[in-house]
Structures are given as structure tokens and as C-alpha cells.
Amino acid sequence: MIRLRVEVAPLRIGELARRTGVSPRALRHYEAAGLIAAERAANGYRVYGEGAVTRVANVRYLLDAGLTLDDVSAFRSCLDGDISSVPPSARGLEIARERLAVLDARIAAQTEARDRLARSLAVRSAGSGGRTAGAVG
């Protein structure tokens, strides 16, 4: 059997940003947090391997799920594959439960604020004969 070796050109930060939809600034931030790694080309430019696309997608997946960058660092060992199919570690489950509790508290606070505002508007509308504040009569 003949094996072909496919060479993949390293990605510069702009190309990685384009392919992942993440800004170069965010990529540098992920690098500083140790979530992705770059080498330096002879000209000093950052270059990333093809696997960086998957890692960045997985970092975004976790951040979009409500985790912080510190939280994501606990998942470093599984950022190179299909993160949604990997069983979480005990620490991963603990982090997810903590984030869920934080999100639930935020949602409850926002719902309470929304309800207060709605009640205030209802009282004001009822007191103005059905007209809302600023309505031209």
C-alpha cells in the first residue's frame, strides 16, 4: 500500500481568525491562557497547525455554553477532538454544574427585574387612561 504524505501549510493568525470566526485579539488571548499554541515563523509571525481550527471551535463551544476561560482550561486535554462526544471528567461535571447555577441565578435576577419593569409600566399606563408615557394625545 502506498501512503501519501499530505503537507498542511501552517496557518497565520489572520487565516485562523477567518476560518474560525474568532478575532485575532481573542486568539492571542486564548494563546496567553494556554488553550492554543503557536510557533513563530522566521519572520516572527505566529503560525498555528491545522488542529488549531478544532481547538478554537471547541473553546468557542465551551465559552458559548457559559464557561469562562479558566473553566475551559480544565478541558484542555480534550480540546483536539469532538468535545461533545467525550464523556466529561468529574471536574468537568463540577464546573458545568457551577456554571449552570450561576446562569440560573442570572436568569432569575433578570426575570425579576423584567417583571418589576412590566408592573411599573402597567401601573403607569392604567393611571394615564391607557396612554403610555410619551404618547401624543
DSSP file (Angstrom, degrees, kcal/mol; ACC not computed):
  #  RESIDUE AA STRUCTURE BP1 BP2  ACC     N-H-->O    O-->H-N    N-H-->O    O-->H-N    TCO  KAPPA ALPHA  PHI   PSI    X-CA   Y-CA   Z-CA
    1    1 A M              0   0    0      0, 0.0     2,-0.5     0, 0.0     0, 0.0   0.000 360.0 360.0 360.0 136.9    0.0    0.0    0.0
    2    2 A I        -     0   0    0      2,-0.0     2,-0.5     0, 0.0     0, 0.0  -0.831 360.0-156.1 -98.7 130.0    1.3    3.4   -0.9
    3    3 A R        -     0   0    0     -2,-0.5     2,-0.5     2,-0.0     0, 0.0  -0.905   4.8-149.3-107.5 131.3    0.8    6.2    1.6
    4    4 A L        -     0   0    0     -2,-0.5     2,-0.7     2,-0.0    -2,-0.0  -0.827  10.1-139.8 -97.0 135.1    0.7    9.8    0.5
    5    5 A R        -     0   0    0     -2,-0.5     2,-0.7     2,-0.0    -2,-0.0  -0.843  14.6-156.7 -95.3 119.4    2.0   12.4    2.9
    6    6 A V        -     0   0    0     -2,-0.7     2,-0.5     2,-0.0    -2,-0.0  -0.855   5.1-150.6 -99.8 120.8   -0.1   15.4    2.8
    7    7 A E        -     0   0    0     -2,-0.7     2,-0.6     0, 0.0    -2,-0.0  -0.776   6.8-156.8 -90.6 128.6    1.6   18.6    3.9
    8    8 A V        -     0   0    0     -2,-0.5    42,-0.1     3,-0.0     3,-0.1  -0.922  18.0-126.7-107.5 125.4   -0.7   21.1    5.5
    9    9 A A        -     0   0    0     -2,-0.6     0, 0.0     1,-0.1     0, 0.0  -0.445  31.0-107.0 -69.0 139.4    0.6   24.7    5.5
   10   10 A P        -     0   0    0      0, 0.0     2,-0.5     0, 0.0    39,-0.2  -0.316  34.3-120.6 -63.7 152.1    0.7   26.4    8.9
   11   11 A L  E     -A   48   0A   0     37,-3.4    37,-3.1    -3,-0.1     2,-0.1  -0.808  15.4-140.5 -98.4 131.6   -2.0   29.0    9.4
   12   12 A R  E  >  -A   47   0A   0     -2,-0.5     4,-2.4    35,-0.2     3,-0.4  -0.474  36.0 -99.6 -80.3 164.8   -1.1   32.5   10.2
   13   13 A I  H  > S+     0   0    0     33,-0.7     4,-2.5     1,-0.2     5,-0.2   0.845 122.1  53.4 -58.4 -38.1   -3.3   34.3   12.8
   14   14 A G  H  > S+     0   0    0      2,-0.2     4,-2.3     1,-0.2    -1,-0.2   0.896 110.5  46.8 -64.2 -40.2   -5.4   36.1   10.2
   15   15 A E  H  > S+     0   0    0     -3,-0.4     4,-2.7     2,-0.2    -2,-0.2   0.907 112.4  49.6 -68.6 -42.2   -6.2   32.8    8.4
   16   16 A L  H  X S+     0   0    0     -4,-2.4     4,-1.7     1,-0.2     6,-0.3   0.912 111.5  50.1 -62.3 -41.2   -7.1   31.1   11.7
   17   17 A A  H  X>S+     0   0    0     -4,-2.5     4,-2.1    -5,-0.2     5,-0.8   0.925 111.8  47.8 -61.9 -44.8   -9.3   34.0   12.6
   18   18 A R  H  <5S+     0   0    0     -4,-2.3    -2,-0.2     1,-0.2    -1,-0.2   0.915 113.5  47.0 -62.8 -43.7  -11.0   33.8    9.2
   19   19 A R  H  <5S+     0   0    0     -4,-2.7    -1,-0.2     1,-0.2    -2,-0.2   0.751 122.6  33.9 -73.1 -23.8  -11.6   30.1    9.4
   20   20 A T  H  <5S-     0   0    0     -4,-1.7    -1,-0.2     2,-0.2    -2,-0.2   0.608  98.8-125.6-106.7 -15.0  -12.9   30.1   12.9
   21   21 A G  T  <5 +     0   0    0     -4,-2.1     2,-0.4     1,-0.3    -3,-0.2   0.694  70.0 126.7  75.4  18.0  -14.8   33.5   13.0
   22   22 A V      < -     0   0    0     -5,-0.8    -1,-0.3    -6,-0.3    -2,-0.2  -0.895  64.1-111.9-110.7 138.1  -12.7   34.5   16.1
   23   23 A S     >  -     0   0    0     -2,-0.4     4,-2.2     1,-0.1     5,-0.2  -0.276  21.4-118.8 -67.5 152.2  -10.8   37.8   16.2
   24   24 A P  H  > S+     0   0    0      0, 0.0     4,-2.4     0, 0.0     5,-0.2   0.872 116.6  57.0 -56.1 -36.4   -7.0   37.7   16.2
   25   25 A R  H  > S+     0   0    0      1,-0.2     4,-1.9     2,-0.2     5,-0.1   0.928 107.0  47.2 -61.7 -44.6   -7.2   39.5   19.5
   26   26 A A  H  > S+     0   0    0      1,-0.2     4,-2.7     2,-0.2    -1,-0.2   0.887 110.0  54.0 -63.9 -38.3   -9.3   36.7   21.0
   27   27 A L  H  X S+     0   0    0     -4,-2.2     4,-2.3     2,-0.2    -2,-0.2   0.913 108.1  48.9 -62.7 -41.8   -6.8   34.1   19.5
   28   28 A R  H  X S+     0   0    0     -4,-2.4     4,-2.5     2,-0.2    -1,-0.2   0.881 110.8  51.7 -63.5 -36.3   -3.9   35.8   21.2
   29   29 A H  H  X S+     0   0    0     -4,-1.9     4,-1.7     2,-0.2    -2,-0.2   0.917 109.4  48.8 -65.1 -43.8   -6.0   35.8   24.5
   30   30 A Y  H  <>S+     0   0    0     -4,-2.7     5,-2.7     1,-0.2     6,-0.8   0.885 111.4  51.1 -62.5 -38.0   -6.6   32.0   24.1
   31   31 A E  H ><5S+     0   0    0     -4,-2.3     3,-1.5     1,-0.2    -2,-0.2   0.925 107.8  51.0 -65.2 -43.7   -2.9   31.6   23.5
   32   32 A A  H 3<5S+     0   0    0     -4,-2.5    -1,-0.2     1,-0.3    -2,-0.2   0.825 108.6  53.2 -62.9 -30.2   -2.0   33.5   26.6
   33   33 A A  T 3<5S-     0   0    0     -4,-1.7    -1,-0.3    -5,-0.1    -2,-0.2   0.491 117.8-115.2 -82.3  -3.6   -4.4   31.3   28.5
   34   34 A G  T < 5S+     0   0    0     -3,-1.5    -3,-0.2    -4,-0.3    -2,-0.1   0.659  83.7 119.0  80.5  16.3   -2.6   28.2   27.2
   35   35 A L  S   <S+     0   0    0     -5,-2.7     2,-0.3    -6,-0.2    -4,-0.2   0.775  79.2  21.3 -87.5 -27.7   -5.6   27.0   25.2
   36   36 A I  S    S-     0   0    0     -6,-0.8     2,-0.4    -9,-0.2    -2,-0.2  -0.946  74.3-143.7-133.1 158.4   -3.9   27.1   21.8
   37   37 A A        -     0   0    0     -2,-0.3    12,-0.4    -3,-0.1     2,-0.3  -0.962  12.1-171.3-127.1 142.0   -0.3   27.1   20.9
   38   38 A A        -     0   0    0     -2,-0.4     2,-0.3    10,-0.1    10,-0.2  -0.927  11.0-148.1-125.4 152.1    1.6   28.9   18.1
   39   39 A E  E     -B   47   0A   0      8,-2.7     8,-2.6    -2,-0.3     2,-0.5  -0.700  26.0-113.9-105.8 169.1    5.1   28.7   16.8
   40   40 A R  E     -B   46   0A   0     -2,-0.3     6,-0.2     6,-0.2     5,-0.1  -0.914  22.2-140.4-107.8 129.8    7.0   31.6   15.4
   41   41 A A    >   -     0   0    0      4,-2.9     3,-2.3    -2,-0.5     6,-0.0  -0.276  38.0 -94.5 -74.2 170.7    7.9   31.7   11.8
   42   42 A A  T 3  S+     0   0    0      1,-0.3    -1,-0.1     2,-0.1    -2,-0.0   0.815 128.9  54.2 -57.8 -30.8   11.3   33.0   10.7
   43   43 A N  T 3  S-     0   0    0      2,-0.1    -1,-0.3     1,-0.0     3,-0.1   0.440 122.2-107.1 -85.1   1.4    9.7   36.4   10.2
   44   44 A G  S <  S+     0   0    0     -3,-2.3    -2,-0.1     1,-0.3     2,-0.1   0.339  73.2 139.5  92.8  -6.9    8.2   36.4   13.7
   45   45 A Y        -     0   0    0     -5,-0.1    -4,-2.9     1,-0.1    -1,-0.3  -0.396  58.4-111.2 -69.6 146.5    4.6   35.8   12.7
   46   46 A R  E     - B   0  40A   0     -6,-0.2   -33,-0.7    -3,-0.1     2,-0.4  -0.584  36.0-169.1 -71.8 138.3    2.6   33.4   14.7
   47   47 A V  E     -AB  12  39A   0     -8,-2.6    -8,-2.7    -2,-0.3     2,-0.3  -0.999   2.6-162.3-132.2 139.6    1.8   30.2   12.9
   48   48 A Y  E     -A   11   0A   0    -37,-3.1   -37,-3.4    -2,-0.4   -10,-0.1  -0.870  19.2-117.8-119.2 148.8   -0.7   27.5   14.0
   49   49 A G    >   -     0   0    0    -12,-0.4     3,-1.9    -2,-0.3     4,-0.3  -0.356  37.3-100.5 -77.2 166.1   -1.2   24.0   13.0
   50   50 A E  T >> S+     0   0    0      1,-0.3     3,-1.6     2,-0.2     4,-0.6   0.817 119.3  67.5 -57.7 -32.7   -4.3   22.7   11.3
   51   51 A G  H 3> S+     0   0    0      1,-0.3     4,-2.2     2,-0.2    -1,-0.3   0.690  81.5  76.8 -63.3 -17.8   -5.5   21.3   14.7
   52   52 A A  H <> S+     0   0    0     -3,-1.9     4,-2.9     1,-0.2    -1,-0.3   0.820  85.6  61.9 -63.1 -29.8   -5.9   24.8   16.0
   53   53 A V  H <> S+     0   0    0     -3,-1.6     4,-2.1    -4,-0.3    -1,-0.2   0.937 107.8  42.5 -61.7 -45.7   -9.1   25.2   14.0
   54   54 A T  H  X S+     0   0    0     -4,-0.6     4,-2.5    -3,-0.2    -2,-0.2   0.918 113.9  51.6 -65.9 -44.4  -10.7   22.3   16.0
   55   55 A R  H  X S+     0   0    0     -4,-2.2     4,-2.5     1,-0.2    -2,-0.2   0.929 111.1  47.0 -59.8 -45.5   -9.3   23.6   19.3
   56   56 A V  H  X S+     0   0    0     -4,-2.9     4,-2.7     1,-0.2    -1,-0.2   0.911 110.9  52.2 -64.6 -41.4  -10.6   27.1   18.7
   57   57 A A  H  X S+     0   0    0     -4,-2.1     4,-2.2    -5,-0.2    -1,-0.2   0.909 111.8  46.8 -59.9 -41.2  -14.0   25.7   17.7
   58   58 A N  H  X S+     0   0    0     -4,-2.5     4,-2.2    21,-0.3    -2,-0.2   0.876 110.1  52.1 -69.9 -37.4  -14.1   23.7   21.0
   59   59 A V  H  X S+     0   0    0     -4,-2.5     4,-2.7     2,-0.2     5,-0.2   0.943 112.0  47.1 -60.6 -46.9  -13.0   26.7   23.1
   60   60 A R  H  X S+     0   0    0     -4,-2.7     4,-3.1     1,-0.2    -2,-0.2   0.897 108.6  55.4 -61.4 -41.0  -15.9   28.7   21.5
   61   61 A Y  H  X S+     0   0    0     -4,-2.2     4,-0.9     1,-0.2    -1,-0.2   0.922 112.5  42.2 -57.0 -46.7  -18.3   25.8   22.1
   62   62 A L  H  <>S+     0   0    0     -4,-2.2     5,-2.0     2,-0.2    -2,-0.2   0.895 115.0  49.1 -70.6 -41.1  -17.5   25.8   25.8
   63   63 A L  H ><5S+     0   0    0     -4,-2.7     3,-1.8     1,-0.2    -2,-0.2   0.916 109.8  52.1 -64.0 -41.8  -17.5   29.6   26.1
   64   64 A D  H 3<5S+     0   0    0     -4,-3.1    -1,-0.2     1,-0.3    -2,-0.2   0.751 102.1  61.4 -66.1 -22.6  -20.8   29.8   24.3
   65   65 A A  T 3<5S-     0   0    0     -4,-0.9    -1,-0.3    -5,-0.2    -2,-0.2   0.459 129.3 -95.6 -81.5  -1.3  -22.1   27.2   26.9
   66   66 A G  T < 5S+     0   0    0     -3,-1.8    -3,-0.2     1,-0.3    -2,-0.1   0.478  80.1 135.5 104.2   3.2  -21.4   29.7   29.6
   67   67 A L      < -     0   0    0     -5,-2.0    -1,-0.3     1,-0.1     2,-0.2  -0.464  48.7-128.1 -81.2 157.7  -18.0   28.6   30.8
   68   68 A T     >  -     0   0    0     -2,-0.1     4,-2.6     1,-0.1     5,-0.2  -0.507  29.3-103.1 -93.3 169.3  -15.2   31.1   31.5
   69   69 A L  H  > S+     0   0    0      1,-0.2     4,-1.7     2,-0.2    -1,-0.1   0.890 125.4  53.3 -60.6 -38.3  -11.7   30.8   30.0
   70   70 A D  H  > S+     0   0    0      1,-0.2     4,-0.6     2,-0.2    -1,-0.2   0.913 109.5  48.6 -61.6 -41.2  -10.5   29.5   33.4
   71   71 A D  H >4 S+     0   0    0      1,-0.2     3,-1.5     2,-0.2     4,-0.3   0.927 107.8  54.7 -61.4 -45.1  -13.2   26.8   33.2
   72   72 A V  H >< S+     0   0    0     -4,-2.6     3,-2.2     1,-0.3    -1,-0.2   0.831  95.3  67.6 -60.7 -32.9  -12.2   25.9   29.7
   73   73 A S  H >< S+     0   0    0     -4,-1.7     3,-1.3     1,-0.3    -1,-0.3   0.782  90.2  63.7 -61.3 -24.8   -8.6   25.3   30.7
   74   74 A A  T << S+     0   0    0     -3,-1.5    -1,-0.3    -4,-0.6     3,-0.3   0.684 102.2  51.1 -69.7 -16.4   -9.9   22.3   32.8
   75   75 A F  T X  S+     0   0    0     -3,-2.2     3,-2.3    -4,-0.3    -1,-0.2   0.246  74.1 117.1-102.0  10.4  -10.9   20.7   29.4
   76   76 A R  G X   +     0   0    0     -3,-1.3     3,-1.3     1,-0.3     4,-0.2   0.827  68.2  59.8 -48.5 -40.7   -7.5   21.3   27.8
   77   77 A S  G 3  S+     0   0    0     -3,-0.3    -1,-0.3     1,-0.3     3,-0.2   0.672 110.9  39.3 -69.1 -16.0   -6.9   17.6   27.3
   78   78 A C  G X  S+     0   0    0     -3,-2.3     3,-0.7     1,-0.1    -1,-0.3   0.180  82.8 100.4-119.1  19.8  -10.0   17.1   25.2
   79   79 A L  T <  S+     0   0    0     -3,-1.3   -21,-0.3    -4,-0.2   -20,-0.1   0.603  73.0  66.4 -78.3 -10.6  -10.0   20.2   23.0
   80   80 A D  T 3  S+     0   0    0     -4,-0.2    -1,-0.2    -3,-0.2     2,-0.1   0.565 103.2  38.6 -89.7  -7.7   -8.5   18.4   20.0
   81   81 A G  S <  S-     0   0    0     -3,-0.7     2,-1.5   -27,-0.1     3,-0.1  -0.352 112.6 -48.6-122.3-158.2  -11.4   16.1   19.2
   82   82 A D    >>  -     0   0    0      1,-0.2     3,-1.7    -2,-0.1     4,-0.5  -0.650  53.7-172.2 -80.4  92.1  -15.2   16.1   19.2
   83   83 A I  G >4 S+     0   0    0     -2,-1.5     3,-0.8     1,-0.3    -1,-0.2   0.783  77.2  61.2 -62.7 -29.7  -15.7   17.6   22.6
   84   84 A S  G 34 S+     0   0    0      1,-0.2    -1,-0.3    -3,-0.1    -2,-0.1   0.688 105.9  47.7 -73.5 -15.1  -19.5   17.0   22.6
   85   85 A S  G <4 S+     0   0    0     -3,-1.7    -1,-0.2     2,-0.1    -2,-0.2   0.486  90.3  94.9-101.8  -3.7  -18.9   13.2   22.3
   86   86 A V  S << S-     0   0    0     -3,-0.8    -8,-0.0    -4,-0.5    -5,-0.0  -0.747  82.2-117.3 -89.4 128.9  -16.3   12.8   25.1
   87   87 A P        -     0   0    0      0, 0.0    -2,-0.1     0, 0.0    -1,-0.0  -0.446  37.1-114.8 -63.3 134.1  -17.6   11.9   28.5
   88   88 A P        -     0   0    0      0, 0.0     2,-0.1     0, 0.0   -13,-0.0  -0.346  24.3-119.0 -71.0 150.8  -16.9   14.7   30.9
   89   89 A S     >  -     0   0    0      1,-0.1     4,-2.5    -2,-0.0     5,-0.2  -0.294  32.9-100.4 -75.9 170.0  -14.5   14.2   33.8
   90   90 A A  H  > S+     0   0    0      1,-0.2     4,-2.1     2,-0.2     5,-0.1   0.903 127.9  48.9 -59.0 -41.1  -15.7   14.6   37.4
   91   91 A R  H  > S+     0   0    0      2,-0.2     4,-2.6     1,-0.2    -1,-0.2   0.892 108.7  53.5 -66.3 -39.0  -14.1   18.1   37.4
   92   92 A G  H  > S+     0   0    0      1,-0.2     4,-2.4     2,-0.2    -2,-0.2   0.907 109.7  47.5 -61.2 -42.5  -15.8   18.9   34.1
   93   93 A L  H  X S+     0   0    0     -4,-2.5     4,-2.5     2,-0.2    -1,-0.2   0.895 110.8  51.8 -64.5 -40.6  -19.2   18.0   35.6
   94   94 A E  H  X S+     0   0    0     -4,-2.1     4,-2.3     2,-0.2    -2,-0.2   0.926 111.3  47.2 -61.9 -45.0  -18.5   20.0   38.7
   95   95 A I  H  X S+     0   0    0     -4,-2.6     4,-2.7     1,-0.2     5,-0.2   0.924 111.6  50.7 -62.4 -44.8  -17.6   23.1   36.5
   96   96 A A  H  X S+     0   0    0     -4,-2.4     4,-2.3     1,-0.2    -2,-0.2   0.904 110.6  48.8 -61.8 -41.5  -20.7   22.6   34.4
   97   97 A R  H  X S+     0   0    0     -4,-2.5     4,-2.1     2,-0.2    -1,-0.2   0.901 111.4  50.1 -65.4 -40.3  -22.9   22.4   37.5
   98   98 A E  H  X S+     0   0    0     -4,-2.3     4,-2.0     2,-0.2    -2,-0.2   0.929 112.3  46.8 -63.0 -44.9  -21.3   25.5   38.9
   99   99 A R  H  X S+     0   0    0     -4,-2.7     4,-2.7     1,-0.2    -2,-0.2   0.887 109.9  53.7 -64.9 -38.8  -21.8   27.5   35.7
  100  100 A L  H  X S+     0   0    0     -4,-2.3     4,-2.7    -5,-0.2    -1,-0.2   0.905 108.1  50.2 -62.4 -41.1  -25.4   26.3   35.4
  101  101 A A  H  X S+     0   0    0     -4,-2.1     4,-2.1     2,-0.2    -1,-0.2   0.901 111.2  49.0 -63.4 -41.0  -26.1   27.5   38.9
  102  102 A V  H  X S+     0   0    0     -4,-2.0     4,-2.3     2,-0.2    -2,-0.2   0.932 112.6  47.4 -63.7 -45.7  -24.6   30.9   38.0
  103  103 A L  H  X S+     0   0    0     -4,-2.7     4,-2.7     1,-0.2    -2,-0.2   0.906 110.6  51.9 -63.3 -41.6  -26.7   31.1   34.8
  104  104 A D  H  X S+     0   0    0     -4,-2.7     4,-2.4     1,-0.2    -1,-0.2   0.905 110.1  49.2 -60.4 -41.7  -29.9   30.1   36.7
  105  105 A A  H  X S+     0   0    0     -4,-2.1     4,-2.3     2,-0.2    -1,-0.2   0.902 111.8  48.4 -65.1 -41.0  -29.2   32.9   39.2
  106  106 A R  H  X S+     0   0    0     -4,-2.3     4,-2.6     2,-0.2    -2,-0.2   0.916 111.5  49.6 -64.9 -42.8  -28.7   35.5   36.5
  107  107 A I  H  X S+     0   0    0     -4,-2.7     4,-2.7     1,-0.2    -2,-0.2   0.921 110.9  49.8 -62.7 -43.6  -31.8   34.4   34.7
  108  108 A A  H  X S+     0   0    0     -4,-2.4     4,-2.3     2,-0.2    -1,-0.2   0.913 112.1  47.9 -61.4 -42.9  -33.8   34.7   37.9
  109  109 A A  H  X S+     0   0    0     -4,-2.3     4,-2.2     2,-0.2    -2,-0.2   0.911 113.6  46.8 -65.4 -42.3  -32.5   38.1   38.6
  110  110 A Q  H  X S+     0   0    0     -4,-2.6     4,-2.5     2,-0.2    -2,-0.2   0.884 111.5  51.3 -67.3 -38.5  -33.2   39.3   35.1
  111  111 A T  H  X S+     0   0    0     -4,-2.7     4,-2.5     2,-0.2    -2,-0.2   0.904 110.3  49.6 -64.6 -41.2  -36.7   37.8   35.2
  112  112 A E  H  X S+     0   0    0     -4,-2.3     4,-2.3     2,-0.2    -2,-0.2   0.920 111.8  47.9 -63.3 -43.9  -37.4   39.6   38.5
  113  113 A A  H  X S+     0   0    0     -4,-2.2     4,-2.2     1,-0.2    -2,-0.2   0.904 112.3  49.8 -63.6 -41.3  -36.1   42.9   37.0
  114  114 A R  H  X S+     0   0    0     -4,-2.5     4,-2.6     1,-0.2    -2,-0.2   0.913 110.4  49.8 -63.4 -43.5  -38.2   42.5   33.9
  115  115 A D  H  X S+     0   0    0     -4,-2.5     4,-2.5     2,-0.2    -2,-0.2   0.897 109.7  51.2 -64.4 -40.5  -41.3   41.7   36.0
  116  116 A R  H  X S+     0   0    0     -4,-2.3     4,-2.4     2,-0.2    -1,-0.2   0.926 112.0  47.1 -60.9 -44.4  -40.8   44.8   38.1
  117  117 A L  H  X S+     0   0    0     -4,-2.2     4,-2.5     2,-0.2    -2,-0.2   0.914 111.6  50.3 -64.6 -42.9  -40.5   47.0   35.0
  118  118 A A  H  X S+     0   0    0     -4,-2.6     4,-2.3     2,-0.2    -1,-0.2   0.909 111.6  48.4 -62.6 -41.8  -43.6   45.4   33.4
  119  119 A R  H  X S+     0   0    0     -4,-2.5     4,-2.4     2,-0.2    -2,-0.2   0.910 111.0  51.1 -64.1 -41.5  -45.6   46.0   36.6
  120  120 A S  H  X S+     0   0    0     -4,-2.4     4,-2.3     1,-0.2    -2,-0.2   0.911 111.7  46.8 -62.6 -42.7  -44.4   49.6   36.8
  121  121 A L  H  X S+     0   0    0     -4,-2.5     4,-2.7     2,-0.2    -1,-0.2   0.889 110.8  52.5 -66.6 -38.3  -45.4   50.2   33.2
  122  122 A A  H  X S+     0   0    0     -4,-2.3     4,-2.4     2,-0.2    -2,-0.2   0.914 110.8  47.2 -63.7 -42.7  -48.8   48.6   33.7
  123  123 A V  H  X S+     0   0    0     -4,-2.4     4,-2.1     2,-0.2    -2,-0.2   0.925 114.6  46.4 -64.5 -45.0  -49.5   50.9   36.8
  124  124 A R  H  X S+     0   0    0     -4,-2.3     4,-0.8     1,-0.2    -2,-0.2   0.893 112.8  49.6 -65.9 -39.4  -48.4   54.0   34.8
  125  125 A S  H ><>S+     0   0    0     -4,-2.7     5,-2.4     1,-0.2     3,-0.6   0.907 111.6  48.5 -65.4 -41.5  -50.4   53.0   31.8
  126  126 A A  H ><5S+     0   0    0     -4,-2.4     3,-1.0     1,-0.2    -1,-0.2   0.867 110.6  51.9 -66.1 -36.2  -53.5   52.4   33.9
  127  127 A G  H 3<5S+     0   0    0     -4,-2.1    -1,-0.2     1,-0.2    -2,-0.2   0.639 105.7  55.1 -76.3 -14.3  -53.1   55.7   35.7
  128  128 A S  T X<5S-     0   0    0     -4,-0.8     3,-1.1    -3,-0.6    -1,-0.2   0.118 122.6 -97.8-106.5  22.0  -52.8   57.7   32.4
  129  129 A G  T < 5S-     0   0    0     -3,-1.0    -3,-0.2     1,-0.2    -2,-0.1   0.792  82.4 -51.2  71.5  26.6  -56.1   56.5   31.0
  130  130 A G  T 3 <S+     0   0    0     -5,-2.4     2,-0.3     1,-0.3    -1,-0.2   0.296 109.2 123.5  94.0 -11.4  -54.4   53.8   28.9
  131  131 A R    <   -     0   0    0     -3,-1.1    -1,-0.3    -6,-0.2    -3,-0.2  -0.643  57.1-132.7 -83.8 142.1  -51.9   56.1   27.3
  132  132 A T    >   -     0   0    0     -2,-0.3     3,-2.3     1,-0.1   -10,-0.0  -0.559  39.0 -79.1 -88.1 158.6  -48.3   55.3   27.7
  133  133 A A  T 3  S+     0   0    0      1,-0.3    -1,-0.1    -2,-0.2     3,-0.1  -0.290 119.4  19.9 -56.1 134.2  -45.7   57.8   28.8
  134  134 A G  T 3  S+     0   0    0      1,-0.3    -1,-0.3    -3,-0.1     2,-0.2   0.382  88.4 141.9  87.5  -4.4  -44.7   60.0   25.9
  135  135 A A    <   -     0   0    0     -3,-2.3     2,-0.5     1,-0.1    -1,-0.3  -0.475  52.0-127.1 -72.7 141.2  -47.8   59.2   23.9
  136  136 A V              0   0    0     -2,-0.2    -1,-0.1     1,-0.1    -3,-0.0  -0.765 360.0 360.0 -89.7 129.7  -49.2   62.1   21.9
  137  137 A G              0   0    0     -2,-0.5    -1,-0.1    -6,-0.0    -2,-0.0   0.437 360.0 360.0-115.4 360.0  -52.9   62.6   22.6
